[in-house]
Amino acid sequence: MTHPSRSTGAGGLPARWPHGSFLATLSETDRGALLALGTGRRFATGAALVREGEPGTDVYVLQRGCVKVLGDTVDGHTTLLAIRVPGDLIGELAGQRTAVRSATVRAAARCEARCIDRATFDAYLLRHPAATRVLLASVTAKLQQATRFRIDLAGASATVRLARTLLPLYETYARPGGGVIDVSLSQRELAALAGVAPASVFRALAALRERGAVSTGYRRVAVSDPQELARVARNEDPQ
């Protein structure tokens, strides 16, 4: 998938953040002030940024890489609740009602993030009211998406898993006009997000292209037919 620009800005950060991400929605002043806070941390593939049920109120600003938001079902399955990309916040709800994490967040590939303690983050919001409004809109959008996007990682075919992974990425991060998902992801990273082998992603993308649901290029996926992609996501065994 294409990040709008693979070039970097000051400090080696992306020159532009994915459309629809929290940082992309902030003004340059508010964004710079937020990125100046906290400490930088790096996470290896599969490492947990936060764990469900554990205490913690720190907020993470994802700068590089993608993460999976995971939850456990009552029958012991792991459920993919959401995907977060560079520019998104992680853990911003912790501390509002409880100091216990409500989900596990794992790196789908090596990632980097700013870790900001709750008191510092709250003070930032007081100094930047426009950022507070963006945060409220972001939280509302995440809660609305959470009611629609809940992927059981057990049992579905690779094509179904990939469709279910691409659909929320399209809904949140597609650039206006053209359907290009504004996040740069390799097939290996897509495989990690969907919970399948890289070879399976290659075949699943071919199946989705054949159905006219997507078109692809180097690190780029464009959703050509959102309705068809949604049909595949609902079908446990697409033809």
C-alpha positions in Angstrom: 0.0 0.0 0.0 1.3 3.5 -0.7 2.1 5.8 2.1 1.6 9.2 0.4 5.3 9.8 0.6 8.0 7.5 1.7 10.2 10.5 2.3 10.9 11.7 5.8 10.6 15.1 7.5 12.4 16.5 10.5 13.9 14.0 12.8 13.4 11.2 10.3 9.6 11.2 10.8 7.2 10.7 7.8 6.8 13.8 5.7 3.1 13.3 5.9 0.9 11.1 8.1 -1.7 8.7 6.7 -5.0 10.3 5.9 -7.5 9.7 8.7 -4.8 9.2 11.4 -4.9 11.3 14.5 -1.6 13.2 13.7 -2.8 13.9 10.1 -5.9 15.7 11.6 -3.9 18.0 13.9 -2.5 21.4 13.0 1.2 21.6 12.5 1.6 23.4 15.8 -0.4 20.9 17.8 1.3 17.9 16.1 4.8 19.3 16.8 3.9 19.9 20.4 2.7 16.4 20.9 5.6 14.7 19.2 8.0 16.7 21.5 6.5 14.9 24.5 7.4 11.6 26.1 10.2 9.2 25.2 10.8 7.2 22.1 10.4 3.4 22.2 10.9 0.6 19.7 9.1 -2.7 19.6 10.0 -5.9 17.8 7.5 -7.8 15.7 5.0 -9.4 18.0 5.9 -7.4 21.0 3.1 -6.1 23.2 2.8 -2.4 23.7 0.0 -3.0 26.2 -1.7 -6.1 27.5 -5.3 -6.6 28.3 -6.1 -6.6 32.0 -2.8 -5.1 33.1 -2.6 -1.7 34.8 -1.3 1.3 32.8 -2.4 4.7 31.6 0.5 5.8 29.3 -0.5 7.0 25.8 1.5 5.9 22.8 1.8 7.9 19.6 2.6 5.4 16.8 5.3 6.8 14.5 6.4 3.8 12.4 4.9 0.4 11.8 1.4 -1.0 12.3 -0.1 -2.6 15.4 -3.0 -5.0 16.0 -5.5 -4.4 18.8 -6.5 -7.8 20.1 -9.1 -9.1 22.6 -9.9 -12.5 24.0 -13.3 -14.1 23.6 -15.1 -16.1 26.2 -14.4 -19.3 24.3 -10.7 -18.6 24.3 -10.2 -17.3 20.8 -8.2 -14.2 20.0 -10.2 -11.5 18.2 -8.7 -8.7 16.0 -10.5 -5.6 17.2 -8.7 -2.9 15.2 -5.6 -1.9 13.3 -3.6 1.2 14.1 -1.1 2.8 11.7 1.5 5.6 12.0 0.0 8.8 13.3 -2.6 6.9 15.5 -2.9 7.0 19.3 -2.8 3.9 21.5 -4.2 3.8 25.0 -5.8 7.2 25.0 -8.9 5.9 26.8 -6.9 4.4 29.7 -7.3 6.5 32.8 -10.6 8.0 31.8 -12.6 5.3 33.6 -10.1 2.8 34.7 -6.4 2.3 34.9 -6.7 -1.2 33.4 -6.0 -1.9 29.7 -9.1 -3.1 27.9 -7.2 -4.8 25.0 -3.8 -6.1 24.0 -1.8 -4.2 21.4 0.9 -6.0 19.5 3.4 -4.8 16.8 2.5 -6.4 13.4 6.0 -5.4 12.4 8.9 -3.5 14.0 7.4 -0.2 15.2 8.4 3.0 17.0 6.2 5.1 19.2 6.4 8.0 21.6 5.3 7.0 25.1 3.7 9.8 27.1 2.6 9.6 30.7 -1.1 10.3 31.4 -0.5 13.5 33.4 1.7 15.0 30.6 -0.9 14.0 27.9 -3.8 15.5 29.9 -1.8 18.7 30.3 -1.1 18.8 26.6 -4.8 18.6 25.9 -5.5 21.5 28.2 -3.0 23.6 26.4 -4.3 22.6 22.9 -8.1 22.6 22.9 -8.2 22.0 19.1 -6.4 18.7 19.7 -8.9 17.8 22.4 -11.7 18.2 19.8 -9.8 16.0 17.3 -9.3 13.4 20.1 -13.0 13.3 20.9 -13.9 12.9 17.2 -11.2 10.2 16.9 -12.5 8.3 19.9 -16.1 8.5 18.6 -15.0 7.1 15.3 -13.1 4.3 16.9 -16.1 3.3 19.0 -18.3 3.3 16.0 -15.8 1.2 14.1 -15.5 -1.2 17.0 -19.2 -2.1 16.7 -18.7 -3.2 13.1 -15.1 -4.6 13.1 -14.5 -7.6 15.2 -12.6 -10.4 13.5 -12.5 -13.9 14.9 -9.0 -15.0 13.9 -9.9 -18.7 14.0 -11.5 -20.6 11.1 -11.8 -18.0 8.3 -10.0 -18.5 5.0 -7.0 -16.4 4.1 -9.0 -14.4 1.5 -11.8 -13.7 4.1 -9.2 -12.7 6.7 -7.5 -10.4 4.3 -10.8 -8.8 3.1 -11.8 -8.2 6.8 -8.4 -6.6 7.4 -8.5 -4.4 4.3 -12.1 -3.2 4.8 -11.5 -1.1 8.0 -8.2 0.1 6.6 -10.1 1.4 3.6 -12.9 2.9 5.7 -10.5 4.8 7.9 -7.4 5.5 5.8 -8.5 5.7 2.2 -7.5 8.9 0.4 -10.4 10.8 -1.0 -11.1 9.7 -4.5 -9.6 6.5 -5.9 -9.8 4.3 -2.8 -6.0 4.1 -2.3 -5.3 3.0 1.3 -3.0 5.7 2.6 -0.7 3.3 4.5 2.5 1.7 3.1 2.4 -2.1 3.9 4.4 -4.9 2.5 2.8 -8.3 1.9 4.6 -9.6 4.9 3.1 -6.9 7.1 -0.3 -7.5 5.6 0.1 -11.2 6.4 0.9 -10.3 10.0 -2.2 -8.1 10.3 -4.5 -10.7 8.8 -2.9 -13.6 10.7 -1.9 -15.7 7.7 1.3 -16.7 5.9 2.9 -14.3 3.4 2.3 -16.8 0.6 -1.4 -16.9 1.5 -1.6 -13.1 1.2 -0.2 -13.3 -2.3 -2.9 -15.8 -3.3 -5.6 -13.9 -1.4 -4.7 -10.6 -3.2 -4.9 -12.4 -6.5 -8.4 -13.7 -5.6 -9.5 -10.2 -4.6 -8.2 -8.7 -7.8 -10.0 -11.4 -9.8 -13.2 -10.4 -8.1 -12.6 -6.8 -8.9 -12.5 -5.8 -5.3 -8.9 -4.4 -5.2 -6.0 -3.4 -7.4 -2.4 -3.5 -6.2 1.0 -2.1 -6.8 4.3 -1.9 -4.9 3.3 -1.5 -1.2 -0.1 -0.2 -2.5 -3.7 -1.5 -2.3 -6.6 0.4 -3.8 -10.1 -0.7 -3.1 -11.9 -0.7 -6.5 -15.2 -2.1 -5.2 -15.9 -1.6 -1.5 -19.2 -3.5 -1.8 -17.5 -6.5 -3.3 -14.8 -6.4 -0.6 -17.5 -6.3 2.1 -19.2 -9.3 0.5 -16.0 -11.3 0.6 -15.4 -10.3 4.2 -18.9 -11.7 5.1 -18.4 -14.9 3.2 -16.5 -17.7 5.0 -15.6 -19.4 1.7 -15.5 -16.9 -1.2 -15.3 -18.5 -4.7 
